Amino acid sequence: MRNDLYFYSMNNKKYAIGLMSGTSLDGVDLVYASFEQKPNYSFEIISAKTYSYSDKWKNKLKNAFGQTTNEVQELDNEYGKYLGNLTNLFIEEFQIDKIDFIASHGHTIFHKPDEGLTLQIGNGKEISAITNQKVVYDFRTQDVKLGGQGAPLVPIGDELLFSEFQYCLNLGGFANISFNNNQRIAFDICPVNIVLNHYTRKINLEFDDKGLIASKGEINNQLLEELNNVPFYRDEKPKSLGYEFVVSEIIPLIDKYSLSIKNILRTYIEHIAIQIANKIKFKGQILITGGGVFNEFLINNLKNRVQNEIIISNERIINFKEALIFAFLGLLRIDNQVNCLKSVTGAEKDHSSGKICMP
């Protein structure tokens, strides 16, 4: 389905590298992809890899939330250099010789759009200088200035690259969903891996492999009821979640129950499945991507709660869809085409978001 609002005339393929760092601190996803339109968009993921964070970088990013403004600015530059060097490593490793631009999401430190604040570190000027490439970055700030949530940004890619699916559901640090109901609608649903991994790390595990620990736990119904009654879930306006919500609302609520890790994980997975199922109101296939796909216990719980057919794509789409779409957002931004939808973020208008810097 073509929409002239999004039409972008490409006479040849464009080649881009997309970078994505999620809130669960798994690492940085890098994608090298080509895009073409004739007239519908198509893409090919040519190379892709996740580079895990060192313990040093995990701690820096995790602790940045409490740093001073000057310290965060220094980290912004340092992390930009890190991303630039990582991109060069990726280019060398996969012998990439044709690049039209790089698009980077950065790593979210603050996200309080209702207070006019959002910050994704990873200075694009540093990335550009180190890679000697055109760079598009800082995709969220403009939307927040226009009264929007600055998130989610992926739905324009769902609309134009994955339109055969009624729902696109991502299970990353947070669950977010995108669907078409006369217009593209999208929002964050609830925290996922950012909470699950918080508790597995207490028993020296980075994550609950396939959800095996959770599968051995028991649901605490009182905690489950409290989680489901958190006010955010009743708010129907465009909305998004950040680390602040987890720290202030979810972790304290769970911790006051003093439960075993397996019972926390079991209860929280039930919460996730309930919240997602509450948002599935139409027939049609659900494409699920993100690291949560590999939590088989979570997926089976979700299957038991929805009637829709669930589609699990190949591992490249599961793991790298967001990095791919940020490359696509960069493509639209360079041509000054809409890449941020007011129907999704609540901004005053559709717009083309992102800063562009040249080497």
VEXNU-181528 format. One record per residue (C-alpha): residue in one letter; z, x, y; residue number from 1. Coordinates in steps of 0.001 Angstrom, whole numbers, m for minus. Example, Ala and Ser with C-alpha at 12.3 -4.5 7.8 and 13.67 -1.06 7.14 Angstrom:
BEGIN
+---------+---------+---------+---------+-----+
| residuo |      pz |      px |      py | num |
+---------+---------+---------+---------+-----+
|       A |    7800 |   12300 |   m4500 |   1 |
|       S |    7140 |   13670 |   m1060 |   2 |
+---------+---------+---------+---------+-----+
END
This chain:
BEGIN
+---------+---------+---------+---------+-----+
| residuo |      pz |      px |      py | num |
+---------+---------+---------+---------+-----+
|       M |       0 |       0 |       0 |   1 |
|       R |   m1097 |    1480 |    3315 |   2 |
|       N |     753 |     903 |    6537 |   3 |
|       D |   m1076 |    2124 |    9667 |   4 |
|       L |    2263 |    2999 |   11264 |   5 |
|       Y |    2561 |    5821 |    8753 |   6 |
|       F |   m1117 |    6755 |    8402 |   7 |
|       Y |   m1662 |   10472 |    8665 |   8 |
|       S |   m5162 |   11864 |    8339 |   9 |
|       M |   m5302 |   15005 |    6245 |  10 |
|       N |   m8638 |   16653 |    5584 |  11 |
|       N |   m7125 |   19115 |    3149 |  12 |
|       K |   m3946 |   19867 |    1289 |  13 |
|       K |    m859 |   20991 |    3144 |  14 |
|       Y |    1522 |   23404 |    1465 |  15 |
|       A |    5218 |   23389 |    2284 |  16 |
|       I |    8615 |   24606 |    1155 |  17 |
|       G |   11476 |   22109 |    1305 |  18 |
|       L |   15161 |   23085 |    1267 |  19 |
|       M |   18072 |   20804 |     443 |  20 |
|       S |   21800 |   21481 |     137 |  21 |
|       G |   23945 |   18591 |   m1045 |  22 |
|       T |   27568 |   17784 |    m372 |  23 |
|       S |   28564 |   18508 |   m3983 |  24 |
|       L |   27982 |   22257 |   m3326 |  25 |
|       D |   25884 |   22783 |   m6455 |  26 |
|       G |   23563 |   25097 |   m4561 |  27 |
|       V |   20349 |   25059 |   m2549 |  28 |
|       D |   17300 |   23260 |   m3970 |  29 |
|       L |   13954 |   24804 |   m3005 |  30 |
|       V |   10604 |   23152 |   m3652 |  31 |
|       Y |    7099 |   24465 |   m3081 |  32 |
|       A |    4782 |   21458 |   m2930 |  33 |
|       S |    1371 |   20324 |   m1783 |  34 |
|       F |     601 |   17011 |     m64 |  35 |
|       E |   m2655 |   15142 |     265 |  36 |
|       Q |   m3734 |   11713 |    1514 |  37 |
|       K |   m6939 |    9940 |     551 |  38 |
|       P |   m5917 |    7340 |    1701 |  39 |
|       N |   m2580 |    7079 |    m173 |  40 |
|       Y |    m217 |   10008 |    m271 |  41 |
|       S |       4 |   12197 |   m3319 |  42 |
|       F |    2043 |   15291 |   m4000 |  43 |
|       E |    2426 |   18083 |   m6505 |  44 |
|       I |    5582 |   20086 |   m7089 |  45 |
|       I |    4167 |   23538 |   m7743 |  46 |
|       S |    7422 |   25507 |   m8024 |  47 |
|       A |   11082 |   24549 |   m7804 |  48 |
|       K |   14440 |   26202 |   m8317 |  49 |
|       T |   18113 |   25663 |   m7528 |  50 |
|       Y |   19983 |   28746 |   m6334 |  51 |
|       S |   23698 |   28328 |   m7049 |  52 |
|       Y |   26215 |   29191 |   m4366 |  53 |
|       S |   28489 |   32182 |   m4809 |  54 |
|       D |   32205 |   31442 |   m4688 |  55 |
|       K |   32181 |   33023 |   m1222 |  56 |
|       W |   29615 |   30538 |      99 |  57 |
|       K |   31249 |   27585 |   m1634 |  58 |
|       N |   34502 |   28372 |     147 |  59 |
|       K |   32789 |   28929 |    3499 |  60 |
|       L |   30998 |   25598 |    3371 |  61 |
|       K |   33969 |   23694 |    2002 |  62 |
|       N |   36316 |   25074 |    4660 |  63 |
|       A |   33898 |   24693 |    7582 |  64 |
|       F |   35127 |   21145 |    8094 |  65 |
|       G |   38326 |   22472 |    9665 |  66 |
|       Q |   36908 |   25314 |   11758 |  67 |
|       T |   36682 |   25665 |   15531 |  68 |
|       T |   33451 |   25008 |   17422 |  69 |
|       N |   32783 |   28735 |   17884 |  70 |
|       E |   33390 |   29425 |   14202 |  71 |
|       V |   30998 |   26647 |   13184 |  72 |
|       Q |   28335 |   28004 |   15548 |  73 |
|       E |   28695 |   31437 |   13969 |  74 |
|       L |   28455 |   29867 |   10521 |  75 |
|       D |   25346 |   27958 |   11619 |  76 |
|       N |   23582 |   31239 |   12389 |  77 |
|       E |   24939 |   33010 |    9315 |  78 |
|       Y |   23894 |   30161 |    7027 |  79 |
|       G |   20447 |   30086 |    8671 |  80 |
|       K |   20031 |   33766 |    7788 |  81 |
|       Y |   21222 |   33012 |    4258 |  82 |
|       L |   18618 |   30240 |    3891 |  83 |
|       G |   15901 |   32478 |    5336 |  84 |
|       N |   16659 |   35255 |    2859 |  85 |
|       L |   16897 |   32742 |      10 |  86 |
|       T |   13491 |   31339 |     954 |  87 |
|       N |   11982 |   34829 |     955 |  88 |
|       L |   13459 |   35380 |   m2508 |  89 |
|       F |   11903 |   32099 |   m3660 |  90 |
|       I |    8521 |   33071 |   m2166 |  91 |
|       E |    8619 |   36446 |   m3893 |  92 |
|       E |    9843 |   35070 |   m7216 |  93 |
|       F |    7055 |   32490 |   m7452 |  94 |
|       Q |    4407 |   34643 |   m5710 |  95 |
|       I |    3721 |   32013 |   m3056 |  96 |
|       D |     948 |   33051 |    m676 |  97 |
|       K |     m18 |   29837 |    1167 |  98 |
|       I |    2593 |   28132 |    3354 |  99 |
|       D |    1872 |   25780 |    6245 | 100 |
|       F |    5555 |   25268 |    7123 | 101 |
|       I |    9142 |   25177 |    5854 | 102 |
|       A |   11370 |   22095 |    6212 | 103 |
|       S |   15138 |   22435 |    5839 | 104 |
|       H |   17793 |   19736 |    5669 | 105 |
|       G |   20595 |   22256 |    6144 | 106 |
|       H |   24145 |   21629 |    4955 | 107 |
|       T |   26149 |   18751 |    6413 | 108 |
|       I |   29480 |   19784 |    7940 | 109 |
|       F |   30278 |   16769 |   10137 | 110 |
|       H |   28847 |   13276 |    9917 | 111 |
|       K |   30498 |   10703 |   12180 | 112 |
|       P |   27507 |    8785 |   13546 | 113 |
|       D |   29677 |    5979 |   14941 | 114 |
|       E |   31191 |    8635 |   17215 | 115 |
|       G |   27763 |   10112 |   18015 | 116 |
|       L |   28400 |   13193 |   15847 | 117 |
|       T |   26420 |   14788 |   13059 | 118 |
|       L |   25962 |   18460 |   12213 | 119 |
|       Q |   23826 |   20144 |    9580 | 120 |
|       I |   24210 |   23926 |    9762 | 121 |
|       G |   21426 |   26370 |    8922 | 122 |
|       N |   19816 |   27407 |   12211 | 123 |
|       G |   16064 |   26929 |   11923 | 124 |
|       K |   15349 |   29761 |   14352 | 125 |
|       E |   17037 |   32184 |   11963 | 126 |
|       I |   15047 |   30825 |    9008 | 127 |
|       S |   11816 |   31123 |   11002 | 128 |
|       A |   12533 |   34676 |   12142 | 129 |
|       I |   13346 |   35897 |    8646 | 130 |
|       T |   10479 |   34138 |    6836 | 131 |
|       N |    7919 |   34478 |    9657 | 132 |
|       Q |    7007 |   30805 |    9136 | 133 |
|       K |    6972 |   27574 |   11143 | 134 |
|       V |   10222 |   25706 |   10430 | 135 |
|       V |   11237 |   22063 |   10869 | 136 |
|       Y |   14978 |   21361 |   10813 | 137 |
|       D |   17791 |   19228 |   12321 | 138 |
|       F |   16361 |   15892 |   11211 | 139 |
|       R |   19441 |   13764 |   11954 | 140 |
|       T |   20555 |   14458 |   15528 | 141 |
|       Q |   17823 |   12510 |   17317 | 142 |
|       D |   18448 |    9389 |   15261 | 143 |
|       V |   22173 |    9456 |   16103 | 144 |
|       K |   21297 |    9809 |   19796 | 145 |
|       L |   19129 |    6693 |   19398 | 146 |
|       G |   22129 |    4759 |   18086 | 147 |
|       G |   21359 |    5235 |   14397 | 148 |
|       Q |   23334 |    6560 |   11469 | 149 |
|       G |   21143 |    9654 |   11123 | 150 |
|       A |   20981 |    8773 |    7434 | 151 |
|       P |   19613 |    8157 |    4957 | 152 |
|       L |   16343 |    9936 |    5761 | 153 |
|       V |   14728 |    9952 |    2332 | 154 |
|       P |   13496 |    6292 |    2425 | 155 |
|       I |   10261 |    7103 |    4272 | 156 |
|       G |    9408 |    9303 |    1282 | 157 |
|       D |   10381 |    6519 |   m1114 | 158 |
|       E |    8071 |    4201 |     829 | 159 |
|       L |    5067 |    6503 |     805 | 160 |
|       L |    5472 |    8658 |   m2314 | 161 |
|       F |    7342 |    6393 |   m4777 | 162 |
|       S |    6273 |    2886 |   m3738 | 163 |
|       E |    5685 |    1742 |   m7344 | 164 |
|       F |    9452 |    1373 |   m7812 | 165 |
|       Q |   11432 |   m1573 |   m6427 | 166 |
|       Y |   14514 |     626 |   m6049 | 167 |
|       C |   14990 |    4350 |   m5575 | 168 |
|       L |   18577 |    5293 |   m6383 | 169 |
|       N |   19911 |    8806 |   m5859 | 170 |
|       L |   23119 |    9923 |   m7538 | 171 |
|       G |   24200 |   13077 |   m5758 | 172 |
|       G |   27357 |   13820 |   m3805 | 173 |
|       F |   26963 |   10200 |   m2718 | 174 |
|       A |   24973 |    7319 |   m4175 | 175 |
|       N |   22277 |    6050 |   m1860 | 176 |
|       I |   19644 |    3416 |   m2453 | 177 |
|       S |   16304 |    2485 |    m931 | 178 |
|       F |   14228 |    m640 |   m1540 | 179 |
|       N |   11598 |   m2851 |      39 | 180 |
|       N |   12572 |   m6344 |    1209 | 181 |
|       N |    9779 |   m7129 |    3703 | 182 |
|       Q |   10846 |   m3857 |    5302 | 183 |
|       R |   12333 |    m640 |    3926 | 184 |
|       I |   16102 |    m957 |    3580 | 185 |
|       A |   18407 |    1895 |    2605 | 186 |
|       F |   22039 |    2900 |    2821 | 187 |
|       D |   24766 |    4973 |    1213 | 188 |
|       I |   26673 |    3058 |   m1456 | 189 |
|       C |   29671 |    5170 |   m2458 | 190 |
|       P |   30753 |    8734 |   m3178 | 191 |
|       V |   29761 |   10009 |   m6631 | 192 |
|       N |   29739 |   13687 |   m7613 | 193 |
|       I |   31712 |   14782 |   m4567 | 194 |
|       V |   34697 |   12869 |   m6001 | 195 |
|       L |   34083 |   13409 |   m9726 | 196 |
|       N |   33668 |   17169 |   m9266 | 197 |
|       H |   36754 |   17352 |   m7039 | 198 |
|       Y |   38849 |   16310 |  m10025 | 199 |
|       T |   37061 |   18300 |  m12732 | 200 |
|       R |   37649 |   21438 |  m10651 | 201 |
|       K |   41366 |   20820 |  m11045 | 202 |
|       I |   40859 |   21599 |  m14744 | 203 |
|       N |   38524 |   24544 |  m14002 | 204 |
|       L |   35267 |   22703 |  m14714 | 205 |
|       E |   32463 |   22395 |  m12185 | 206 |
|       F |   31536 |   18954 |  m13528 | 207 |
|       D |   32135 |   16538 |  m16393 | 208 |
|       D |   29302 |   17384 |  m18794 | 209 |
|       K |   27540 |   14129 |  m19774 | 210 |
|       G |   30688 |   12252 |  m18715 | 211 |
|       L |   32470 |   13193 |  m21950 | 212 |
|       I |   35895 |   13544 |  m20316 | 213 |
|       A |   35562 |   10201 |  m18528 | 214 |
|       S |   34493 |    8527 |  m21789 | 215 |
|       K |   37880 |    9402 |  m23305 | 216 |
|       G |   39880 |    7951 |  m20424 | 217 |
|       E |   41191 |    4493 |  m19682 | 218 |
|       I |   40577 |    2335 |  m16623 | 219 |
|       N |   43498 |    1863 |  m14258 | 220 |
|       N |   42780 |   m1667 |  m13043 | 221 |
|       Q |   45051 |   m1473 |  m10025 | 222 |
|       L |   43336 |    1672 |   m8744 | 223 |
|       L |   39941 |     166 |   m9515 | 224 |
|       E |   40785 |   m2929 |   m7478 | 225 |
|       E |   41959 |    m813 |   m4547 | 226 |
|       L |   38818 |    1320 |   m4637 | 227 |
|       N |   36583 |   m1752 |   m4685 | 228 |
|       N |   38458 |   m3211 |   m1719 | 229 |
|       V |   37907 |    m256 |     597 | 230 |
|       P |   36547 |   m1879 |    3812 | 231 |
|       F |   33369 |     252 |    3863 | 232 |
|       Y |   31976 |   m1673 |     886 | 233 |
|       R |   32144 |   m4987 |    2733 | 234 |
|       D |   30310 |   m3702 |    5815 | 235 |
|       E |   26707 |   m4918 |    5723 | 236 |
|       K |   25331 |   m3071 |    8754 | 237 |
|       P |   23333 |     193 |    8388 | 238 |
|       K |   25837 |    2729 |    7200 | 239 |
|       S |   26210 |    6208 |    5824 | 240 |
|       L |   28937 |    8318 |    4322 | 241 |
|       G |   30239 |   11813 |    4920 | 242 |
|       Y |   32848 |   14191 |    3561 | 243 |
|       E |   35334 |   12788 |    6097 | 244 |
|       F |   35311 |    9408 |    4312 | 245 |
|       V |   36158 |   11035 |     990 | 246 |
|       V |   39022 |   13054 |    2486 | 247 |
|       S |   40544 |   10199 |    4471 | 248 |
|       E |   39876 |    7169 |    2248 | 249 |
|       I |   39144 |    7996 |   m1386 | 250 |
|       I |   41135 |   11077 |   m2411 | 251 |
|       P |   44483 |    9882 |    m948 | 252 |
|       L |   44028 |    6495 |   m2600 | 253 |
|       I |   43397 |    8046 |   m6027 | 254 |
|       D |   46112 |   10688 |   m5733 | 255 |
|       K |   48912 |    8245 |   m5057 | 256 |
|       Y |   48572 |    7008 |   m8664 | 257 |
|       S |   49322 |   10388 |  m10341 | 258 |
|       L |   46888 |    9705 |  m13203 | 259 |
|       S |   45470 |   12106 |  m15775 | 260 |
|       I |   42054 |   13574 |  m14934 | 261 |
|       K |   40341 |   11658 |  m17745 | 262 |
|       N |   41768 |    8341 |  m16484 | 263 |
|       I |   40769 |    9135 |  m12898 | 264 |
|       L |   37216 |    9931 |  m13981 | 265 |
|       R |   36995 |    6829 |  m16186 | 266 |
|       T |   38261 |    4557 |  m13421 | 267 |
|       Y |   36068 |    6119 |  m10781 | 268 |
|       I |   32914 |    5834 |  m12890 | 269 |
|       E |   33645 |    2140 |  m13318 | 270 |
|       H |   33969 |    1909 |   m9536 | 271 |
|       I |   30607 |    3638 |   m9021 | 272 |
|       A |   28840 |    1359 |  m11512 | 273 |
|       I |   30324 |   m1772 |   m9911 | 274 |
|       Q |   29369 |    m752 |   m6380 | 275 |
|       I |   25791 |     121 |   m7368 | 276 |
|       A |   25334 |   m3060 |   m9405 | 277 |
|       N |   26513 |   m5107 |   m6422 | 278 |
|       K |   23511 |   m3817 |   m4451 | 279 |
|       I |   20847 |   m4626 |   m7068 | 280 |
|       K |   19705 |   m8106 |   m6093 | 281 |
|       F |   15993 |   m8161 |   m7009 | 282 |
|       K |   13911 |   m7686 |  m10131 | 283 |
|       G |   11949 |   m4483 |  m10574 | 284 |
|       Q |   12277 |    m966 |  m11846 | 285 |
|       I |   14975 |    1410 |  m10618 | 286 |
|       L |   14027 |    5076 |  m10304 | 287 |
|       I |   17204 |    7155 |  m10589 | 288 |
|       T |   17336 |   10785 |   m9470 | 289 |
|       G |   19990 |   13348 |   m8585 | 290 |
|       G |   22556 |   15258 |  m10625 | 291 |
|       G |   24407 |   12084 |  m11596 | 292 |
|       V |   21516 |   11231 |  m13922 | 293 |
|       F |   22901 |   13793 |  m16378 | 294 |
|       N |   26228 |   11959 |  m16562 | 295 |
|       E |   25211 |    9849 |  m19555 | 296 |
|       F |   28460 |    7899 |  m19511 | 297 |
|       L |   27828 |    6821 |  m15915 | 298 |
|       I |   24214 |    5847 |  m16639 | 299 |
|       N |   25220 |    3808 |  m19693 | 300 |
|       N |   27875 |    2005 |  m17649 | 301 |
|       L |   25271 |    1204 |  m15022 | 302 |
|       K |   22803 |     m45 |  m17652 | 303 |
|       N |   25465 |   m2439 |  m18891 | 304 |
|       R |   25837 |   m3935 |  m15414 | 305 |
|       V |   22218 |   m4410 |  m14288 | 306 |
|       Q |   19314 |   m6298 |  m15835 | 307 |
|       N |   16655 |   m4082 |  m14243 | 308 |
|       E |   14724 |   m1451 |  m16152 | 309 |
|       I |   16093 |    1989 |  m15334 | 310 |
|       I |   13562 |    4804 |  m15091 | 311 |
|       I |   14664 |    8396 |  m15577 | 312 |
|       S |   11797 |   10635 |  m14494 | 313 |
|       N |   11081 |   14250 |  m15424 | 314 |
|       E |   13659 |   16900 |  m14519 | 315 |
|       R |   11691 |   18157 |  m11512 | 316 |
|       I |   11786 |   14734 |   m9883 | 317 |
|       I |   15429 |   14202 |  m10908 | 318 |
|       N |   16577 |   17508 |   m9464 | 319 |
|       F |   14201 |   18119 |   m6581 | 320 |
|       K |   13130 |   14737 |   m5165 | 321 |
|       E |   15258 |   15139 |   m2026 | 322 |
|       A |   13986 |   18660 |   m1288 | 323 |
|       L |   10440 |   17383 |   m1866 | 324 |
|       I |   10932 |   14525 |     576 | 325 |
|       F |   12398 |   16787 |    3250 | 326 |
|       A |    9225 |   18851 |    2995 | 327 |
|       F |    7355 |   15551 |    3468 | 328 |
|       L |    9519 |   14652 |    6489 | 329 |
|       G |    8543 |   18003 |    7987 | 330 |
|       L |    4886 |   17188 |    7412 | 331 |
|       L |    5201 |   13899 |    9287 | 332 |
|       R |    7206 |   15517 |   12090 | 333 |
|       I |    4627 |   18243 |   12713 | 334 |
|       D |    1985 |   15553 |   13248 | 335 |
|       N |    4424 |   13501 |   15372 | 336 |
|       Q |    4319 |   10603 |   12894 | 337 |
|       V |    7239 |    8287 |   12132 | 338 |
|       N |    9624 |    9832 |    9629 | 339 |
|       C |   12805 |    7934 |   10514 | 340 |
|       L |   13005 |    4145 |   10154 | 341 |
|       K |   15149 |    1911 |   12366 | 342 |
|       S |   15392 |    m631 |    9512 | 343 |
|       V |   17256 |    2040 |    7552 | 344 |
|       T |   19406 |    3851 |   10108 | 345 |
|       G |   19949 |    1137 |   12718 | 346 |
|       A |   18408 |    3239 |   15504 | 347 |
|       E |   16831 |    1477 |   18464 | 348 |
|       K |   13305 |    2391 |   17308 | 349 |
|       D |   11253 |    4103 |   14618 | 350 |
|       H |   10707 |    7716 |   15579 | 351 |
|       S |    9614 |   11198 |   14555 | 352 |
|       S |   12695 |   13352 |   14104 | 353 |
|       G |   13284 |   17076 |   13635 | 354 |
|       K |   13129 |   20260 |   15672 | 355 |
|       I |   10163 |   22591 |   15242 | 356 |
|       C |   10372 |   26323 |   15799 | 357 |
|       M |    7706 |   28995 |   15502 | 358 |
|       P |    8200 |   32582 |   14276 | 359 |
+---------+---------+---------+---------+-----+
END
